[in-house]
Amino acid sequence: MRRYAITCEFYRPKRAAVVDDCIRRIASEWERPLAGVWLVTTELSASGIRSALLPNLDFQDRLFVVEAGSEAAAFNALPSSGGKVTHIEEVCKKSRMLTAIFSRDGKGSRHLRAASAKSLRSA
């Protein structure tokens, strides 16, 4: 596993959400300390990351991928980070709230649909 810094600038900001989802899928762990900057841990190479993201980019967008070390210093960086959840059952055991949100088979429940829809009526 290697750690990379990915930076993106979008000609049309709407495209950012699609690229964000793609980055989350290819990374085993990720951080997003600044808007347009990702730190990811993945088995892919820098060119492999670029290849995975290119279908979601326009010619006017900008992308830069570089291998990053573990040492870092920051000021007012955003705390958003995460990792892939591969076994939802283990996570649910640690949280009564998550147990209520997810059904026993690991699929979304009525509560999850309502939270996503922002309305209990639509669930």
Contacts in CASP RR format, 6 or more apart in sequence:
PFRMAT RR
TARGET T0000
AUTHOR 0000-0000-0000
METHOD contacts of the structure
MODEL  1
MRRYAITCEFYRPKRAAVVDDCIRRIASEWERPLAGVWLVTTELSASGIR
SALLPNLDFQDRLFVVEAGSEAAAFNALPSSGGKVTHIEEVCKKSRMLTA
IFSRDGKGSRHLRAASAKSLRSA
1 28 0 8 1.000
1 41 0 8 1.000
1 42 0 8 1.000
1 43 0 8 1.000
2 41 0 8 1.000
2 42 0 8 1.000
2 43 0 8 1.000
2 45 0 8 1.000
2 67 0 8 1.000
3 39 0 8 1.000
3 40 0 8 1.000
3 41 0 8 1.000
3 67 0 8 1.000
3 68 0 8 1.000
3 69 0 8 1.000
3 70 0 8 1.000
4 39 0 8 1.000
4 40 0 8 1.000
4 42 0 8 1.000
4 46 0 8 1.000
4 49 0 8 1.000
4 65 0 8 1.000
4 66 0 8 1.000
4 67 0 8 1.000
4 68 0 8 1.000
5 37 0 8 1.000
5 38 0 8 1.000
5 39 0 8 1.000
5 64 0 8 1.000
5 65 0 8 1.000
5 66 0 8 1.000
5 67 0 8 1.000
5 68 0 8 1.000
6 23 0 8 1.000
6 37 0 8 1.000
6 38 0 8 1.000
6 39 0 8 1.000
6 40 0 8 1.000
6 49 0 8 1.000
6 53 0 8 1.000
6 63 0 8 1.000
6 64 0 8 1.000
6 65 0 8 1.000
7 36 0 8 1.000
7 37 0 8 1.000
7 38 0 8 1.000
7 62 0 8 1.000
7 63 0 8 1.000
7 64 0 8 1.000
7 65 0 8 1.000
8 16 0 8 1.000
8 19 0 8 1.000
8 36 0 8 1.000
8 38 0 8 1.000
8 53 0 8 1.000
8 61 0 8 1.000
8 62 0 8 1.000
8 63 0 8 1.000
8 64 0 8 1.000
9 36 0 8 1.000
9 61 0 8 1.000
9 62 0 8 1.000
10 16 0 8 1.000
10 19 0 8 1.000
10 58 0 8 1.000
10 61 0 8 1.000
11 58 0 8 1.000
11 60 0 8 1.000
11 61 0 8 1.000
12 58 0 8 1.000
15 56 0 8 1.000
15 57 0 8 1.000
15 58 0 8 1.000
15 61 0 8 1.000
16 36 0 8 1.000
18 56 0 8 1.000
19 53 0 8 1.000
19 56 0 8 1.000
19 57 0 8 1.000
20 32 0 8 1.000
22 52 0 8 1.000
22 53 0 8 1.000
22 56 0 8 1.000
23 30 0 8 1.000
23 38 0 8 1.000
23 40 0 8 1.000
23 53 0 8 1.000
24 30 0 8 1.000
24 83 0 8 1.000
24 84 0 8 1.000
26 40 0 8 1.000
26 42 0 8 1.000
26 44 0 8 1.000
26 49 0 8 1.000
26 52 0 8 1.000
27 38 0 8 1.000
27 40 0 8 1.000
27 41 0 8 1.000
27 42 0 8 1.000
27 83 0 8 1.000
27 84 0 8 1.000
28 41 0 8 1.000
28 42 0 8 1.000
28 43 0 8 1.000
28 83 0 8 1.000
28 84 0 8 1.000
29 40 0 8 1.000
29 41 0 8 1.000
29 81 0 8 1.000
29 82 0 8 1.000
29 83 0 8 1.000
29 84 0 8 1.000
30 38 0 8 1.000
30 39 0 8 1.000
30 40 0 8 1.000
30 41 0 8 1.000
30 81 0 8 1.000
30 82 0 8 1.000
30 83 0 8 1.000
31 38 0 8 1.000
31 39 0 8 1.000
31 40 0 8 1.000
31 80 0 8 1.000
31 81 0 8 1.000
31 82 0 8 1.000
32 38 0 8 1.000
32 39 0 8 1.000
32 78 0 8 1.000
32 80 0 8 1.000
32 81 0 8 1.000
33 39 0 8 1.000
33 74 0 8 1.000
33 77 0 8 1.000
33 78 0 8 1.000
33 80 0 8 1.000
34 77 0 8 1.000
34 78 0 8 1.000
35 78 0 8 1.000
39 68 0 8 1.000
40 49 0 8 1.000
42 49 0 8 1.000
44 52 0 8 1.000
46 65 0 8 1.000
46 66 0 8 1.000
46 67 0 8 1.000
47 65 0 8 1.000
49 65 0 8 1.000
50 63 0 8 1.000
50 65 0 8 1.000
53 63 0 8 1.000
54 63 0 8 1.000
57 63 0 8 1.000
85 91 0 8 1.000
88 98 0 8 1.000
88 102 0 8 1.000
88 106 0 8 1.000
89 106 0 8 1.000
91 98 0 8 1.000
92 98 0 8 1.000
92 99 0 8 1.000
92 102 0 8 1.000
92 106 0 8 1.000
93 99 0 8 1.000
100 109 0 8 1.000
100 111 0 8 1.000
101 108 0 8 1.000
101 109 0 8 1.000
101 111 0 8 1.000
101 112 0 8 1.000
101 115 0 8 1.000
102 108 0 8 1.000
102 109 0 8 1.000
102 112 0 8 1.000
103 109 0 8 1.000
110 123 0 8 1.000
111 123 0 8 1.000
113 122 0 8 1.000
113 123 0 8 1.000
114 120 0 8 1.000
114 122 0 8 1.000
114 123 0 8 1.000
117 123 0 8 1.000
END
